Amino acid sequence: MRLQQLERAQAVVAVTSNRLLVDDVHRDWLRRKYVQALHHHAGVSCIILPTIDAKDASEEVAMAIMRRVDGLMLTGDESNIDPTVLTAPASFTDADEQDVEPGILDRPRDRLSAMSIQSAIALGMPILGICRGLQELNVYFGGTLRPSLAAWRPESGIMHAEKPDRPRDRQYDAAHSVSVSSDGALFPIARTIEAQVNSLHNQGIEALAPALRREAWAPDGLVEAVSVIGAPTLQIGVQWHPEWHVSTDLLSKQLFKAFGEACLGYCRTKTG
């Protein structure tokens, strides 16, 4: 087992960061839960991708970096997606100072996600999108998001929203069930047609992008997992946070294990 873990650690995953603005100082940041889950349960090494300013969005650096890795993880974040930036990162050139509003707007992250998704799809490498990452995949491929689930259906907003009255760790407890498609990419990983997942998000998929397949959905019909149609490897996104309780939640373990195996397989094809 130890030998298998060391072999899989040869695969390297690129992980998206977020932009944090404190005291007028721009910083890139990432919760360590993602790194820990990748290391301990996917069995891969990782590098953190820096966010991208408007003035740098036209530079052709994303593909050069992505050629050196074996997978892409699109992390979650409290900020909402700016579809204009995500679909055309080099065409939106507002001043960087206007790009970040804590918990509301993170255009440097949008640029990073757009360019890293484009590279990962072109290279045919594994992708795991988590929460915001699932929404990024949908917007990138031409889908739309509901601005507020509470405005869509009040009861749905309660079901999916963050639970601020609970301790942080307990906010990531199971919040609702999801139905899993029996003939998709998620079923062989989940090994069940129903599972319990956590939920901490205000937005969600409205129109599913034509390039994506619905893999799981909540009781209110909201899409909870997607895969890229015709992908050469595992390219999947989930609306929940499998990284948080991965050591105790079976579905989360299986998801990270499958992602790690896909990254190792991709790594082997490169080294040939």
C-alpha positions as CSV (number, residue, x, y, z in Angstrom):
1,M,0.0,0.0,0.0
2,R,2.8,2.4,0.9
3,L,4.4,1.8,-2.5
4,Q,1.2,2.5,-4.3
5,Q,0.8,5.8,-2.4
6,L,4.4,6.9,-3.3
7,E,3.7,6.0,-6.9
8,R,0.5,8.0,-7.0
9,A,2.3,11.0,-5.4
10,Q,4.3,11.3,-8.6
11,A,1.1,12.8,-10.0
12,V,0.9,16.6,-9.4
13,V,-2.4,18.5,-9.3
14,A,-2.8,22.3,-9.9
15,V,-5.2,23.9,-7.3
16,T,-6.9,27.2,-7.9
17,S,-6.4,29.9,-5.2
18,N,-8.6,33.0,-4.4
19,R,-7.8,36.7,-4.1
20,L,-8.0,38.2,-0.6
21,L,-7.9,42.0,-0.1
22,V,-6.8,43.1,3.4
23,D,-5.6,46.6,4.2
24,D,-5.5,47.3,0.5
25,V,-3.0,44.5,0.0
26,H,-3.8,41.8,-2.5
27,R,-3.0,38.2,-1.4
28,D,-3.6,34.8,-2.8
29,W,-5.1,32.3,-0.4
30,L,-6.4,28.8,-0.1
31,R,-8.0,26.7,2.7
32,R,-5.7,23.8,3.6
33,K,-8.6,21.3,3.6
34,Y,-8.1,21.0,-0.2
35,V,-4.4,20.4,0.1
36,Q,-4.8,17.9,2.9
37,A,-7.5,15.9,1.0
38,L,-5.4,15.8,-2.1
39,H,-2.4,14.6,-0.2
40,H,-4.0,12.1,2.1
41,H,-6.9,10.8,0.1
42,A,-6.1,11.4,-3.6
43,G,-2.5,10.5,-2.9
44,V,-1.2,13.3,-5.2
45,S,1.2,16.2,-4.8
46,C,-0.1,19.7,-5.5
47,I,0.9,23.2,-6.6
48,I,-1.2,26.3,-5.9
49,L,-2.0,28.4,-9.0
50,P,-1.9,32.2,-8.4
51,T,-4.8,34.4,-9.3
52,I,-4.5,36.6,-12.4
53,D,-4.8,40.4,-12.7
54,A,-6.5,42.1,-15.6
55,K,-3.2,43.4,-17.0
56,D,-1.8,39.8,-17.1
57,A,-4.8,38.0,-18.6
58,S,-3.5,38.1,-22.1
59,E,-0.2,36.4,-21.3
60,E,0.1,32.9,-22.6
61,V,1.4,31.3,-19.3
62,A,-1.5,29.1,-18.3
63,M,-0.9,26.4,-20.9
64,A,2.9,26.3,-20.0
65,I,2.1,25.7,-16.4
66,M,-0.7,23.2,-17.0
67,R,1.6,21.1,-19.3
68,R,3.7,20.4,-16.2
69,V,0.8,19.0,-14.1
70,D,-1.5,16.0,-14.2
71,G,-4.8,17.3,-12.9
72,L,-6.8,20.4,-12.0
73,M,-8.8,21.1,-8.9
74,L,-11.2,24.1,-9.0
75,T,-11.8,25.0,-5.3
76,G,-14.8,26.6,-3.6
77,D,-15.1,30.2,-2.4
78,E,-17.7,32.6,-1.0
79,S,-17.4,34.9,-4.0
80,N,-19.8,34.9,-6.9
81,I,-18.7,34.3,-10.5
82,D,-18.6,37.2,-13.0
83,P,-19.7,35.4,-16.2
84,T,-18.3,38.2,-18.4
85,V,-14.8,37.6,-17.0
86,L,-15.0,33.8,-16.9
87,T,-16.0,33.5,-20.5
88,A,-13.6,36.1,-21.8
89,P,-10.8,36.8,-19.2
90,A,-8.6,38.8,-21.5
91,S,-11.3,41.2,-22.7
92,F,-12.3,42.7,-19.4
93,T,-9.7,45.3,-18.4
94,D,-11.2,47.2,-15.4
95,A,-8.6,48.4,-12.8
96,D,-7.5,45.6,-10.5
97,E,-8.6,47.6,-7.5
98,Q,-12.2,47.1,-8.6
99,D,-11.9,43.4,-9.1
100,V,-12.3,42.2,-5.5
101,E,-15.1,42.6,-3.1
102,P,-14.8,40.2,-0.1
103,G,-17.4,37.4,-0.3
104,I,-19.0,39.0,-3.4
105,L,-16.6,39.4,-6.3
106,D,-13.3,37.8,-7.2
107,R,-12.4,38.5,-10.9
108,P,-8.7,37.5,-10.5
109,R,-10.0,34.0,-9.5
110,D,-12.4,34.1,-12.5
111,R,-9.5,34.8,-14.8
112,L,-7.5,32.0,-13.3
113,S,-10.3,29.5,-13.5
114,A,-11.1,30.4,-17.1
115,M,-7.6,30.0,-18.3
116,S,-6.9,26.8,-16.3
117,I,-10.1,25.1,-17.4
118,Q,-9.3,26.0,-21.0
119,S,-5.9,24.4,-20.7
120,A,-7.1,21.3,-18.8
121,I,-9.7,20.6,-21.4
122,A,-7.3,21.2,-24.3
123,L,-4.8,18.8,-22.6
124,G,-7.5,16.2,-21.7
125,M,-6.5,16.0,-18.1
126,P,-8.6,15.1,-15.0
127,I,-10.6,17.9,-13.4
128,L,-12.4,18.0,-10.0
129,G,-14.5,21.1,-9.5
130,I,-15.9,21.8,-5.9
131,C,-18.8,24.1,-5.2
132,R,-17.7,27.3,-7.0
133,G,-15.7,25.0,-9.2
134,L,-18.8,23.2,-10.5
135,Q,-20.4,26.6,-11.2
136,E,-17.3,27.7,-13.0
137,L,-17.4,24.6,-15.3
138,N,-21.0,25.4,-16.1
139,V,-20.4,29.0,-16.9
140,Y,-17.2,28.3,-18.9
141,F,-19.2,25.9,-21.2
142,G,-22.0,28.4,-21.7
143,G,-24.5,27.5,-18.9
144,T,-26.1,30.0,-16.5
145,L,-26.4,30.4,-12.7
146,R,-29.3,31.3,-10.5
147,P,-28.2,34.6,-8.7
148,S,-30.0,33.5,-5.5
149,L,-31.5,30.1,-4.6
150,A,-33.6,31.8,-2.0
151,A,-35.1,34.1,-4.7
152,W,-35.8,31.0,-6.8
153,R,-37.5,29.0,-4.1
154,P,-37.3,30.2,-0.4
155,E,-37.2,26.6,0.9
156,S,-34.4,25.7,-1.5
157,G,-32.4,28.7,-0.2
158,I,-32.7,27.3,3.3
159,M,-31.7,23.9,2.2
160,H,-28.5,24.9,0.4
161,A,-27.4,27.9,2.3
162,E,-24.6,28.2,4.9
163,K,-25.7,27.6,8.5
164,P,-24.1,30.5,10.4
165,D,-25.6,29.5,13.7
166,R,-23.5,26.4,13.8
167,P,-19.8,26.0,14.5
168,R,-17.7,26.1,11.3
169,D,-17.0,22.3,11.4
170,R,-20.6,21.5,11.8
171,Q,-21.7,23.7,8.9
172,Y,-20.2,21.0,6.7
173,D,-22.4,18.2,8.1
174,A,-24.8,16.5,5.7
175,A,-27.6,19.0,4.7
176,H,-29.7,17.1,2.2
177,S,-29.8,14.0,-0.1
178,V,-28.8,13.8,-3.8
179,S,-30.0,11.4,-6.4
180,V,-27.1,9.9,-8.5
181,S,-27.6,9.0,-12.2
182,S,-27.2,5.3,-12.6
183,D,-25.5,5.5,-15.9
184,G,-23.1,8.4,-15.5
185,A,-19.5,9.0,-14.4
186,L,-20.3,9.6,-10.7
187,F,-22.2,6.3,-10.1
188,P,-19.1,4.0,-10.4
189,I,-17.4,6.2,-7.8
190,A,-20.4,6.7,-5.4
191,R,-21.7,3.1,-5.9
192,T,-25.1,4.3,-4.9
193,I,-28.1,6.1,-6.4
194,E,-28.6,8.2,-3.3
195,A,-26.2,10.0,-1.0
196,Q,-26.2,12.6,1.8
197,V,-24.1,15.8,1.1
198,N,-23.3,19.1,2.8
199,S,-24.4,22.4,1.3
200,L,-23.0,25.9,1.7
201,H,-23.9,28.0,-1.4
202,N,-26.3,30.7,-2.4
203,Q,-26.0,30.3,-6.2
204,G,-26.6,27.2,-8.3
205,I,-27.0,26.0,-11.8
206,E,-29.9,27.4,-13.8
207,A,-29.3,26.3,-17.3
208,L,-27.0,23.3,-17.7
209,A,-24.3,23.9,-20.3
210,P,-24.7,21.6,-23.4
211,A,-21.2,20.2,-22.9
212,L,-22.1,18.9,-19.4
213,R,-24.0,15.9,-18.2
214,R,-26.1,16.0,-15.1
215,E,-24.7,13.4,-12.6
216,A,-26.6,14.2,-9.4
217,W,-29.4,16.5,-8.3
218,A,-31.0,17.6,-5.0
219,P,-34.7,17.0,-4.0
220,D,-35.6,20.4,-5.4
221,G,-34.1,19.5,-8.8
222,L,-31.0,21.6,-8.4
223,V,-28.0,20.1,-10.3
224,E,-25.5,18.9,-7.7
225,A,-22.9,17.2,-9.9
226,V,-21.9,17.3,-13.5
227,S,-19.3,15.7,-15.9
228,V,-17.9,16.8,-19.2
229,I,-19.5,14.9,-22.0
230,G,-17.0,12.8,-24.0
231,A,-14.1,13.5,-21.6
232,P,-11.1,11.3,-22.1
233,T,-10.7,11.0,-18.3
234,L,-12.5,12.0,-15.1
235,Q,-13.7,15.6,-15.5
236,I,-16.4,16.2,-12.9
237,G,-17.8,18.9,-10.6
238,V,-19.8,18.6,-7.4
239,Q,-21.8,21.3,-5.7
240,W,-20.9,20.1,-2.2
241,H,-17.6,20.1,-0.3
242,P,-16.1,16.6,-0.2
243,E,-12.8,17.9,1.2
244,W,-14.2,18.9,4.6
245,H,-15.0,15.5,6.2
246,V,-13.2,13.3,3.8
247,S,-11.6,11.2,6.6
248,T,-15.1,10.0,7.8
249,D,-17.4,10.3,4.8
250,L,-17.3,7.4,2.3
251,L,-18.5,9.3,-0.8
252,S,-15.8,12.0,-0.2
253,K,-13.1,9.3,0.1
254,Q,-14.2,7.6,-3.0
255,L,-14.3,10.8,-5.0
256,F,-10.8,11.9,-4.0
257,K,-9.5,8.3,-4.6
258,A,-11.0,8.2,-8.1
259,F,-9.6,11.7,-8.9
260,G,-6.1,10.6,-7.7
261,E,-6.2,7.5,-9.8
262,A,-7.3,9.5,-12.9
263,C,-4.4,11.9,-12.3
264,L,-1.9,9.0,-12.0
265,G,-3.3,7.5,-15.2
266,Y,-2.8,10.8,-17.0
267,C,0.7,11.1,-15.5
268,R,1.6,7.7,-16.9
269,T,0.4,8.6,-20.4
270,K,2.8,11.6,-20.4
271,T,5.8,9.7,-19.2
272,G,4.9,6.8,-21.5
